[in-house]
Amino acid sequence: MKPTELFGSLVFNDNVMQERLPRAVYKSLHETIANGKDLDPTVADVVASAMREWAVENGATHYTHWFQPMTGITAEKHDSFLSPDGNGGAILEFSGKELIKGEPDASSFPSGGLRATFEARGYTAWDPTSYAFIKENSLCIPTAFYSYSGEALDKKTPLLRSMEAVNDQAIKVLHLLGFDDVQHVTGTVGPEQEYFLIDRELAKQRKDLIFTGRTLFGAKAPKGQEMEDHYFGVIRPRVQAFMRELNDELWKLGIYAKTEHNEVAPAQHELAPVYTTMNVACDHNQLMMEMMKRIAEKHGLTCLLHEKPFAGVNGSGKHNNWSLSTDTGINLFAPGKTPERKRLFLLMVAAVVAAVDAHQDLLRMSVASAGNDHRLGANEAPPAIVSVYLGNELQLQLEAAAEGRDEETHRETFATGVHVLPDFKKDTGDRNRTSPMAFTGNKFEFRMLGSENSIADTNIALNTIFAEALADFAERLEKASDIAAEVQAILADTLKAHGRIIFNGNNYSEEWVAEAERRGLLNLRTTADAMHAFATDKNVALFRRFGVYNHSEIVSRKDILLENYTKLIAIEANTMIDMAKTQILPAAFAYGQALAKYALEKKSLGVQGVAETDLLRRVSALSDEIAAKTEALENVMLGLYDTEHPSYYCRDEVIPAMNALRAAADQLEPMMAKEYQPYPTYAELLYSV
């Protein structure tokens, strides 16, 4: 089947709705989807009946409200379409009530204290702006998730709220600037997904990969990424077969899987989709990660989405390409050719600068996780310091406009020097791959997001802080008698108050860390630092102002994220202890015994075994050190839940003890004979596919 025929074949999309719904029903639903109008509950029964018929025709036997709780992954409870007909038989039913609302048990999902175990009722509510789809044999209905008392227990609800906040404030500014025909502003995202593929049989032999998704032990392979030969290299047949099936399955689900290639590290790859509406992009990214893992298994592979599954080589990120467009076709981050469009563009850029500087802590918090702590600042991702890259050309334009001057953009011609190759226009600015928040032409690329994270948290933060900046600008524009002069004043004031956040240089350099500190920028190095900044009075006021979170929802999320961080570190520490006791030390003892036996045999023949005796001495010393470091980690773990702030205890006590144990074990590994290795090595894992 052609890709165009395959695409969306398992999605109850606009084409299917036009074909199967009465005109009036379709028009009403389309208004909700396209323009954010209130959902008319009278259309639900008609839509539900059409959905059921279409789903059954495509092999579905069940339906599920598909939602995104605070676990970071998706959840689903399946019910069949079957109902008794009263005569011992069955009929197929699916009502509007079942479409609009579900009642999953909310007591076992993370709530941060919002719900007690005995308070079990929760609700899922249909999100009609994200199309229903068929996965396996179930009709999946994208939904939001709420507690019985009305608090959001998911990531979708605040994302939708933040999208509405941006829409409201952007329209205010646009109308004040004379763009009166704009009725709706939509946020779009294109998340680039990085991942590793390793042999499944080898992965099953490592407890750390099974329990934590990353290697807790492992010496560097003789070859890593030094030769830079994997990036954009020829894709291996086994990986190509995986990618081919993945594309087919994603296309069926209406996901615009576009670009695929080898990434920098061995066994690392990337898949990038085409941009789409934010909440849909979030749904699609969750599906993409699920499909990657599922399809990898069919090809004898394991897909690792952890931010740093292997020490010493690049980790995996998820670049969040964020933009906003009007229903009249204006990209708010595209310069345009008229003075009005240029003014709009520069004002939007200034809003980003103001927003990012004012809320560095929220952006850092939005990407905080135990896994991402290993990646940020590791010369493969931006540091934990948040800054904005505009490029010299755009920065000069912004500064000139703030001073009332015109700064012309000159696009140079790139001359190839070869007659048969075409010359072409260069972009006005380079790409800065080290910047956390980089303008890359018509969009801002936020590069701090970890590969395993939901993109919802980051886009909630971006939308909300941008809405605040727009609201502040709108308040000034409403009082202005001369709009053009006020825009100039806003640009000047923004650069003066927030220009410190703009940095066009190398974010990896030590000089930038010192310079950022001099500028007064935050450097929240760990998740423990970032998460405690979430529920400050300033941030609570921000979210409440725009109706994204109430106070309880903010506090609960901080508690959930910190608890998850502590739990994950505890799982990793306990896994290390288990591996050290049951695998590493027994293997070391067995190898030491073999060395001792061989040395004695040689001695009985009158030969002094210098090499094996020396190796035995080093293996024995490291075995003692590993045993001591294991005991030290065990003792540290005893105090984990006796402290007031377990997250800080993990940062200051548990993680250093883990690092010490790993350092000793990784020194031992290269000394061990292959037959005594307790688990597959980095060389085997990274080069076996």
C-alpha positions in Angstrom: 0.0 0.0 0.0 1.3 3.5 -0.8 2.2 5.7 2.1 -0.6 8.2 1.1 -3.1 5.3 1.3 -1.7 4.1 4.5 -1.6 7.4 6.2 -4.5 8.0 8.7 -6.1 4.7 7.8 -6.6 3.9 11.6 -7.7 7.5 12.5 -11.2 8.9 12.9 -10.0 12.0 11.2 -11.6 14.9 9.4 -12.1 13.0 6.1 -13.9 10.1 7.9 -16.0 12.5 9.9 -17.1 14.3 6.7 -18.0 11.0 5.2 -19.9 9.5 8.1 -21.4 12.4 10.1 -24.5 14.4 9.1 -23.6 17.8 7.8 -24.9 19.8 10.8 -23.1 17.4 13.3 -19.9 17.6 11.4 -20.0 21.4 11.2 -20.6 21.7 15.0 -17.8 19.3 15.8 -15.4 21.0 13.3 -16.0 24.4 15.0 -14.9 22.8 18.3 -11.8 21.3 16.8 -10.7 24.1 14.5 -11.7 27.2 16.5 -12.0 26.0 20.1 -15.7 26.5 20.4 -17.6 24.8 23.2 -18.5 21.2 22.5 -22.2 20.7 21.8 -23.2 17.7 23.9 -26.2 16.9 21.6 -23.9 15.7 18.9 -22.2 13.1 21.1 -24.6 10.2 20.4 -24.3 10.7 16.6 -20.5 10.9 16.7 -20.3 7.9 19.0 -22.5 5.7 16.7 -20.4 6.7 13.7 -17.1 6.1 15.6 -18.3 2.6 16.6 -19.4 1.6 13.1 -16.1 2.8 11.7 -14.0 1.1 14.4 -15.8 -2.2 14.1 -15.3 -2.2 10.3 -11.6 -1.7 11.0 -11.4 -4.7 13.4 -11.9 -3.0 16.8 -13.8 -5.0 19.4 -13.1 -2.6 22.4 -12.9 1.1 23.2 -10.8 2.9 25.8 -10.4 6.4 27.1 -6.7 6.9 26.4 -5.1 9.4 28.8 -1.8 10.7 30.2 -1.6 10.5 34.0 1.3 11.9 36.0 3.3 8.7 35.5 4.8 10.2 32.3 3.3 7.4 30.1 -0.2 6.7 28.9 -3.0 4.7 30.5 -6.0 2.8 29.1 -8.9 0.7 30.4 -10.6 -1.4 27.8 -14.4 -2.1 27.5 -15.9 -4.1 24.7 -18.7 -2.8 22.5 -20.8 -5.9 23.4 -24.0 -5.5 25.4 -26.7 -8.1 26.1 -29.7 -8.0 23.8 -32.1 -9.5 26.4 -32.5 -12.8 24.4 -29.2 -14.5 25.3 -27.4 -12.8 22.5 -25.3 -9.6 22.1 -25.4 -6.3 20.3 -22.8 -3.6 19.7 -23.3 -0.4 21.6 -21.4 2.8 22.2 -23.2 5.9 23.5 -22.5 9.5 23.5 -22.2 9.3 27.3 -19.5 6.7 27.0 -17.7 8.8 24.4 -17.7 12.0 26.5 -17.0 10.6 30.0 -15.3 7.6 31.6 -14.8 6.7 35.2 -11.4 5.0 35.7 -10.2 4.2 39.3 -8.1 7.3 40.2 -6.8 6.0 43.5 -3.8 4.2 42.1 -2.4 7.0 40.0 0.0 9.6 41.3 -1.9 12.5 42.8 0.5 14.2 45.1 -1.9 14.0 48.0 -4.9 15.3 46.1 -6.6 11.9 46.5 -6.6 9.3 49.3 -6.6 5.6 48.4 -10.2 5.2 49.5 -11.3 8.2 47.3 -11.2 6.2 44.1 -13.5 7.9 41.7 -11.9 9.8 38.8 -13.2 11.0 35.4 -11.9 11.0 31.9 -13.3 13.6 29.5 -13.1 13.4 25.7 -10.7 15.8 23.9 -12.3 16.2 20.5 -9.4 18.3 19.2 -7.2 15.1 19.1 -8.6 12.4 16.7 -9.6 9.0 18.0 -7.6 6.1 16.6 -7.4 2.3 16.5 -4.5 0.6 18.3 -4.4 -3.2 18.3 -8.2 -4.1 18.6 -9.3 -1.0 20.5 -10.8 2.4 19.6 -8.6 4.8 21.6 -10.3 8.1 22.5 -7.9 10.8 23.7 -9.1 12.2 27.0 -8.3 14.4 29.9 -8.2 13.0 33.5 -9.7 14.6 36.6 -10.1 13.7 40.3 -13.6 13.6 41.8 -13.1 17.0 43.3 -12.2 18.5 39.9 -8.4 18.8 40.0 -6.4 17.8 36.9 -4.6 14.5 37.4 -3.0 14.5 34.0 -0.7 16.4 31.6 -3.2 17.1 28.9 -5.6 19.3 30.9 -3.0 22.0 31.8 -1.6 21.8 28.3 -4.9 22.6 26.8 -5.4 25.4 29.4 -2.0 26.9 28.5 -2.9 26.8 24.8 -6.0 28.7 25.5 -4.0 31.2 27.6 -1.6 31.8 24.7 -4.5 32.1 22.2 -6.3 34.7 24.4 -3.3 36.9 25.0 -1.9 36.6 21.4 -5.3 37.7 20.0 -5.2 40.8 22.2 -1.8 41.8 20.9 -2.6 41.0 17.3 -5.8 43.1 17.4 -4.0 46.0 19.0 -1.4 45.8 16.2 -4.1 46.0 13.6 -4.5 42.3 12.7 -8.3 42.4 13.4 -9.2 39.4 11.2 -7.4 37.0 13.4 -9.8 34.9 15.4 -7.6 32.0 16.7 -3.9 31.4 17.4 -2.6 27.8 17.5 0.6 26.5 19.0 2.4 23.9 17.0 5.3 21.6 17.9 7.6 19.2 16.2 9.5 17.0 18.7 12.6 15.3 17.4 12.9 11.9 19.1 16.3 10.3 19.8 16.7 6.7 20.9 19.1 3.7 21.1 18.5 0.3 19.6 20.4 -2.7 21.0 20.1 -6.5 20.7 17.2 -7.7 22.9 18.9 -11.0 24.0 21.9 -9.0 25.3 19.6 -6.5 27.0 17.8 -9.2 28.8 21.1 -10.3 30.5 21.5 -6.9 32.2 19.4 -6.2 35.3 20.1 -2.5 35.1 18.6 -2.2 31.6 15.6 -4.3 32.7 14.9 -2.3 35.9 16.1 1.2 35.1 16.5 1.6 31.3 20.1 2.5 31.6 23.5 0.8 32.3 24.5 1.4 35.9 27.9 -0.3 35.3 30.0 -0.4 32.2 33.5 0.5 31.1 34.0 2.3 27.8 34.2 0.3 24.7 37.6 0.5 22.7 35.7 2.5 20.2 32.9 5.0 21.0 32.0 8.0 18.9 35.5 9.3 18.4 35.6 8.7 14.6 32.2 10.5 14.1 31.4 7.9 11.6 27.9 6.9 12.9 26.2 10.3 12.5 24.2 10.3 9.3 25.9 7.1 8.3 24.4 4.2 6.3 21.6 2.7 8.3 22.2 -1.0 9.0 19.7 -3.5 7.5 18.3 -4.6 10.8 17.7 -1.1 11.9 16.3 -0.2 8.5 13.7 -3.0 8.8 12.7 -1.6 12.2 12.4 1.9 10.8 10.3 0.7 7.8 7.7 -1.0 10.0 7.7 1.8 12.5 7.0 4.3 9.8 4.1 2.2 8.5 2.5 1.9 11.9 2.9 5.6 12.7 1.5 6.6 9.4 -1.6 4.4 10.0 -2.1 6.4 13.2 -1.9 9.7 11.3 1.6 10.6 12.7 3.7 12.5 10.2 6.9 10.6 10.7 9.3 12.4 8.4 13.0 12.3 9.0 15.1 9.3 10.2 18.9 9.0 10.5 21.7 7.6 12.6 22.7 9.9 15.5 26.1 10.6 16.9 26.6 7.7 19.3 26.9 4.2 18.1 23.5 2.4 18.2 21.7 5.8 18.5 19.1 7.1 16.0 16.6 9.9 15.6 13.0 10.2 14.2 11.5 13.6 13.6 7.8 14.3 12.7 6.2 17.2 10.8 4.9 20.0 13.1 1.3 19.7 14.3 -1.0 21.2 16.9 0.6 21.0 20.4 -1.8 18.7 22.2 -1.9 16.4 19.1 1.9 16.5 18.9 2.0 15.4 22.6 -0.4 12.5 21.9 1.6 11.5 18.9 4.9 11.6 20.7 3.6 9.3 23.4 2.3 6.9 20.7 5.7 7.2 18.9 7.6 6.1 22.0 5.2 3.2 22.7 5.4 2.0 19.1 9.2 2.2 19.1 9.4 -0.1 22.0 6.8 -2.5 20.7 8.1 -2.8 17.2 11.7 -3.1 18.4 10.8 -6.3 20.2 9.4 -7.8 17.0 12.8 -7.3 15.4 14.7 -8.8 18.3 15.8 -5.4 19.5 15.3 -3.3 22.6 14.6 0.4 22.3 16.2 2.5 25.0 14.6 6.0 25.5 16.6 6.8 28.6 18.4 10.1 28.4 21.8 8.5 29.2 21.7 4.8 28.8 25.5 4.6 28.2 28.2 6.6 30.0 30.9 8.1 27.8 28.8 8.5 24.7 26.1 11.0 23.7 22.8 10.7 25.5 19.4 11.3 23.9 17.3 14.4 23.9 14.0 15.5 22.4 14.2 18.9 20.6 11.0 20.7 21.1 10.4 23.0 18.0 7.8 25.5 19.2 5.9 28.0 17.1 2.5 29.8 17.0 0.3 30.5 13.9 -2.9 32.4 13.3 -6.0 31.1 11.6 -5.2 33.6 8.8 -1.9 31.9 8.1 0.6 34.2 9.9 3.5 32.5 11.7 4.2 34.7 14.7 7.9 33.9 14.5 8.2 34.6 10.7 9.6 38.1 9.9 7.3 39.0 7.1 7.9 41.7 4.5 5.6 44.6 5.5 6.5 47.0 8.3 3.4 45.7 10.3 4.6 42.1 10.0 8.2 43.0 11.0 6.9 44.9 14.0 4.8 41.9 15.0 7.7 39.5 14.6 10.1 41.6 16.7 7.5 42.0 19.4 7.0 38.2 19.5 10.8 37.7 19.7 10.9 40.2 22.6 8.1 38.4 24.4 10.2 35.2 24.2 13.2 37.0 25.6 11.2 38.5 28.4 9.4 35.2 29.2 12.5 33.0 29.3 14.5 35.4 31.5 11.7 36.0 33.9 11.0 32.2 34.3 14.3 30.4 33.9 13.4 28.2 36.8 10.1 27.0 35.2 11.8 26.0 32.0 14.6 24.2 33.8 11.9 22.5 36.0 10.0 21.4 32.9 12.8 19.1 31.8 14.0 18.0 35.2 14.4 14.2 35.7 16.9 11.9 37.1 17.8 10.7 33.6 18.2 14.2 32.2 20.6 15.2 35.0 23.1 12.9 33.4 22.7 14.6 30.0 22.5 18.3 30.6 25.8 20.0 30.3 27.5 16.8 29.0 28.7 18.3 25.7 25.8 16.7 23.9 23.0 18.9 25.4 22.8 22.5 26.7 23.9 23.1 30.3 21.4 23.5 33.1 21.7 27.3 32.6 18.8 28.6 30.5 19.6 31.2 27.8 18.2 32.4 24.4 20.1 32.3 21.1 18.9 34.8 18.5 21.9 34.9 16.2 23.8 38.1 15.5 21.6 39.2 12.6 18.3 39.0 14.5 19.8 40.5 17.6 21.1 43.5 15.6 17.6 43.9 14.1 16.0 43.8 17.5 18.5 46.4 18.9 18.0 48.6 15.8 14.2 48.5 16.1 14.5 49.4 19.8 16.5 52.5 18.8 14.1 53.4 16.0 16.6 52.4 13.2 16.1 50.0 10.3 18.6 47.1 10.1 18.4 45.5 6.7 18.8 41.7 6.4 21.3 40.7 3.8 21.2 37.1 2.6 24.5 36.2 1.0 24.8 33.8 -1.9 26.6 30.6 -1.0 29.0 29.9 -3.9 29.8 26.2 -4.2 32.7 26.8 -6.6 31.6 24.0 -8.9 29.7 24.8 -12.1 27.4 21.9 -12.0 26.3 22.6 -8.4 23.8 25.3 -7.8 24.6 28.4 -5.8 22.0 29.2 -3.1 21.0 31.9 -0.6 22.5 31.4 2.9 20.2 31.8 5.9 20.6 35.0 7.8 21.7 33.2 11.0 23.6 30.0 11.8 22.3 27.3 14.1 23.6 27.1 17.6 23.3 23.5 18.7 24.6 24.3 22.2 21.8 26.8 23.1 18.8 25.7 25.3 16.4 28.0 23.4 17.5 28.8 19.9 15.7 30.8 17.2 16.1 28.6 14.1 13.9 30.4 11.6 10.1 30.6 12.1 10.3 28.8 15.4 12.2 28.4 18.6 14.0 25.1 19.3 14.0 24.2 23.0 16.8 21.6 23.3 16.9 20.8 27.0 14.1 18.2 26.9 15.1 14.6 27.7 14.2 11.8 25.3 12.0 9.9 27.8 10.0 13.0 28.9 6.5 13.9 27.9 6.6 17.1 25.9 3.6 18.4 27.7 5.4 19.9 30.7 7.8 21.9 28.6 5.0 23.3 26.3 2.8 24.1 29.4 5.7 26.2 30.7 6.5 27.8 27.3 2.9 28.7 26.7 2.2 30.1 30.1 5.3 32.3 30.4 4.8 33.5 26.8 1.1 34.3 27.6 2.3 36.4 30.6 4.8 38.4 28.4 2.0 39.0 25.8 -0.4 40.1 28.5 2.1 42.6 29.9 2.7 43.9 26.4 -1.0 44.2 25.7 -1.6 46.2 28.8 1.0 48.7 27.6 -0.4 48.8 24.0 -3.9 49.4 25.3 -2.8 52.6 27.0 -0.7 53.8 24.0 -1.7 56.6 21.7 1.0 55.7 19.2 1.2 51.9 18.7 4.5 52.0 16.7 6.2 54.2 19.3 5.0 52.0 22.1 6.3 48.8 20.4 9.7 50.5 20.1 9.6 51.4 23.8 8.6 47.8 24.7 11.6 46.5 22.6 14.0 48.9 24.3 12.7 48.1 27.8 12.8 44.4 27.1 16.4 44.4 26.0 17.3 46.6 29.0 15.5 44.4 31.6 16.0 40.9 30.0 18.9 41.2 27.5 21.1 39.2 29.9 19.4 36.0 28.8 20.6 36.4 25.2 23.7 34.5 24.4 24.9 33.7 20.9 28.1 31.9 21.9 29.2 28.4 23.0 27.1 27.2 25.9 29.4 24.3 26.5 32.4 26.5 27.4 33.5 27.0 31.0 33.7 30.7 30.2 29.9 30.8 29.7 29.3 29.2 33.1 31.3 32.0 34.7 29.7 34.7 32.5 26.2 33.4 33.2 26.9 33.6 37.0 28.1 37.2 36.5 24.9 38.0 34.7 22.9 36.6 37.5 21.4 33.7 35.6 20.2 30.6 37.5 22.2 27.3 37.4 19.9 24.7 38.8 22.2 21.7 38.3 20.0 18.9 39.5 16.3 17.8 39.5 16.2 18.3 43.3 17.2 21.9 42.8 14.8 22.6 40.0 11.7 20.9 41.4 11.8 22.8 44.7 11.6 26.0 42.6 8.3 24.9 41.1 5.9 25.9 43.8 7.3 29.4 44.6 4.9 32.2 45.2 5.8 33.8 41.9 5.1 30.6 39.9 1.9 29.8 41.8 0.7 33.3 40.9 1.6 32.9 37.3 -0.2 29.6 36.8 -3.3 30.8 38.7 -3.4 34.1 36.7 -3.9 32.2 33.5 -5.9 29.3 34.9 -3.3 26.6 34.0 -3.0 25.2 37.5 -4.6 26.0 40.8 -2.5 26.0 43.9 -3.3 22.4 44.8 -2.4 21.2 41.4 1.0 22.9 41.5 1.9 21.6 44.9 0.8 18.1 44.0 2.9 18.1 40.9 6.0 19.2 42.7 5.4 16.4 45.3 4.8 13.8 42.5 7.9 14.7 40.6 10.1 14.8 43.6 8.7 11.5 44.9 9.3 9.9 41.4 12.8 11.2 41.4 13.5 9.7 44.8 11.9 6.4 43.9 13.9 6.1 40.7 17.2 6.8 42.4 16.3 4.2 45.0 15.5 1.6 42.3 18.9 2.4 40.6 20.8 2.1 43.9 19.1 -1.1 44.9 19.8 -2.5 41.4 23.4 -1.6 41.8 23.6 -3.4 45.1 22.0 -6.5 43.7 24.2 -6.6 40.7 27.4 -6.1 42.8 26.4 -8.8 45.2 25.0 -11.4 42.8 27.0 -10.8 39.6 30.1 -8.6 39.9 31.7 -9.9 43.1 30.9 -13.6 42.4 32.5 -13.2 38.9 35.5 -11.4 40.4 36.0 -14.1 43.0 35.7 -16.9 40.4 38.3 -15.1 38.2 40.6 -14.5 41.1 40.3 -18.2 42.1 41.2 -19.2 38.5 44.2 -16.9 38.5 45.4 -18.2 41.9 45.0 -21.8 40.7 47.0 -21.1 37.5 49.8 -19.3 39.5 50.0 -22.3 41.9 50.2 -24.7 39.0 53.0 -22.8 37.4 54.8 -22.5 40.7 54.6 -26.3 41.1 56.5 -26.5 37.8 59.2 -24.2 39.1 57.9 -21.2 37.1 57.2 -17.9 38.9 53.9 -16.4 37.5 54.5 -12.7 37.6 51.7 -11.6 35.2 48.9 -13.6 36.8 50.1 -12.8 40.3 50.1 -9.1 39.6 46.7 -9.3 37.9 45.4 -11.4 40.9 46.6 -8.7 43.3 44.8 -5.9 41.3 41.6 -8.0 40.9 41.6 -8.8 44.6 42.1 -5.2 45.6 39.3 -4.0 43.4 37.0 -6.8 44.7 37.6 -5.6 48.2 36.9 -2.0 47.1 33.7 -3.0 45.4 32.5 -4.9 48.4 33.3 -1.9 50.7 31.5 0.5 48.3 28.5 -1.8 48.1 28.3 -1.9 51.9 28.6 1.9 52.0 25.8 2.3 49.5 23.6 -0.1 51.5 24.3 2.0 54.6 23.4 5.2 52.8 20.2 3.7 51.6 19.1 3.0 55.2 18.8 6.7 55.8 16.9 7.7 52.6 13.4 7.9 54.1 14.5 9.2 57.5 15.4 12.6 56.1 13.1 15.6 55.7 14.0 16.1 52.0 14.7 12.7 50.4 15.5 14.4 47.0 18.3 16.4 48.5 19.5 13.2 50.3 19.6 11.4 46.9 21.6 14.3 45.4 24.1 14.6 48.2 24.4 11.1 49.6 23.0 8.3 47.4 24.2 9.4 44.0 27.8 10.0 45.2 27.8 6.5 46.8 26.5 5.1 43.5 29.2 6.8 41.5 31.9 5.5 43.8 30.7 1.9 43.5 30.5 2.3 39.7 34.0 3.7 39.5 35.4 0.7 41.2 33.4 -1.8 39.2 34.3 -0.1 35.9 38.0 -0.4 36.7 37.6 -4.1 37.3 35.7 -4.9 34.1 38.5 -4.5 31.6 40.7 -6.8 33.7 38.2 -9.7 33.6 38.6 -12.5 31.1 35.6 -12.7 28.7 34.2 -15.9 30.1 34.0 -14.3 33.5 32.2 -11.2 32.5 28.9 -11.1 34.5 26.9 -9.4 31.8 27.3 -8.0 28.2 29.8 -5.2 27.9 29.4 -1.8 26.1 31.3 -3.2 23.1 28.7 -5.9 22.7 25.7 -3.7 23.4 26.7 -0.9 21.1 28.0 -2.9 18.2 25.9 -6.0 18.0 23.0 -4.7 15.8 
